[in-house]
Every structure is written in structure tokens, then in C-alpha cells.
Amino acid sequence: MPVAILEVNEKKIPLKDFMQDMLTNIVQGFLKSTKGVPQNIENIKITIKL
């Protein structure tokens, strides 16, 4: 099972399995439709600065 970790302001936010799966599936779906992303993805890191 994929592991998704959410941190906000450097504080880890606990995610239930359902939320981890949802976050993982959303990001994987986005990446599968993006050119230049390798098919075999092992790790993904996303940083959003607001």
C-alpha cells in the first residue's frame, strides 16, 4: 500500500488509510496525464508555498 505523508508548516498531519489512498490516487492520475513523467514512479515529492 502506498504511503502518503502530509505536512503543513512542517507539522505532520495524520491521515487515515482512506485519505492516504485518495491523495495518492489524485496525484498519480495527474502525473499519468503529464508528459515527461516516467512510467515507473517510486517516489513523489510536492512542495507548495503559499
trRosetta pair geometry for C-beta under 8 A, 3 or more apart (Angstrom, degrees):
i j d omega theta_ij theta_ji phi_ij phi_ji
1 17 7.4 -27 174 -147 149 105
1 20 7.8 67 155 112 109 130
1 21 7.7 -59 -163 -82 103 94
2 20 6.8 -175 96 153 84 102
2 21 7.3 123 56 -105 104 55
2 24 4.4 119 94 -128 147 156
3 20 6.6 -44 -147 -164 36 136
4 15 6.2 -43 89 75 98 159
4 19 7.6 -126 77 120 129 73
4 20 4.2 170 37 -147 103 75
4 21 7.9 -148 4 -38 127 21
4 23 4.5 144 173 84 165 125
4 24 5.1 -135 -53 -55 123 89
5 12 6.6 -49 -172 -136 99 102
5 15 7.7 -163 -119 16 31 123
6 12 7.2 111 81 -158 54 56
6 13 4.4 -44 97 58 106 108
6 15 5.7 98 10 -44 115 123
6 23 7.1 -129 -62 -111 112 168
7 10 6.1 5 169 -129 119 21
7 11 6.3 153 -158 68 74 31
7 12 5.3 -39 -98 -91 83 51
7 13 6.7 176 -100 3 26 83
8 11 5.8 -32 69 59 67 88
8 13 5.7 42 5 -38 104 124
15 19 4.1 -127 -165 92 97 119
15 20 4.9 126 118 -58 125 79
15 23 7.1 -43 -154 1 158 138
16 19 5.1 91 54 10 72 102
16 20 7.2 -134 98 -5 36 89
17 20 5.6 -55 -147 36 33 113
17 21 6.3 32 156 -19 67 105
18 21 5.9 -56 -150 36 29 110
18 22 6.3 28 153 -19 64 108
19 22 5.6 -51 -143 36 33 113
19 23 6.2 33 158 -17 66 106
20 23 6.0 -57 -147 38 27 108
20 24 6.2 27 155 -18 63 111
21 24 5.7 -59 -146 39 28 112
21 25 6.1 25 159 -18 66 110
22 25 6.0 -58 -145 38 27 108
22 26 6.4 29 157 -20 63 106
23 26 5.9 -54 -148 33 29 112
23 27 6.5 20 158 -11 64 109
24 27 6.2 -64 -150 41 27 104
24 28 6.1 23 157 -16 66 112
25 28 5.7 -54 -138 40 30 110
25 29 6.1 34 160 -21 64 107
26 29 6.0 -59 -152 35 25 111
26 30 6.6 26 152 -18 62 107
27 30 5.6 -54 -151 35 33 114
27 31 6.3 28 155 -16 66 108
27 44 6.0 146 149 123 137 161
27 46 7.0 -129 -125 -30 131 142
28 31 5.8 -58 -145 40 31 108
28 32 6.2 36 157 -26 66 105
28 41 7.4 -173 -119 60 86 149
29 32 5.9 -51 -144 30 29 112
29 33 6.9 11 162 -4 60 108
30 33 6.6 -78 -162 43 27 98
30 34 6.5 24 149 -27 66 117
31 34 5.4 -61 -145 31 37 116
31 37 4.7 -171 -176 -180 90 168
31 41 6.6 49 130 -69 154 158
31 44 7.2 -110 -58 -108 152 137
32 37 7.4 -103 -85 82 23 136
34 37 5.0 67 85 -14 98 125
37 41 7.1 -6 168 -75 104 118
38 41 6.4 149 82 -71 87 67
41 44 6.3 18 175 -56 124 99
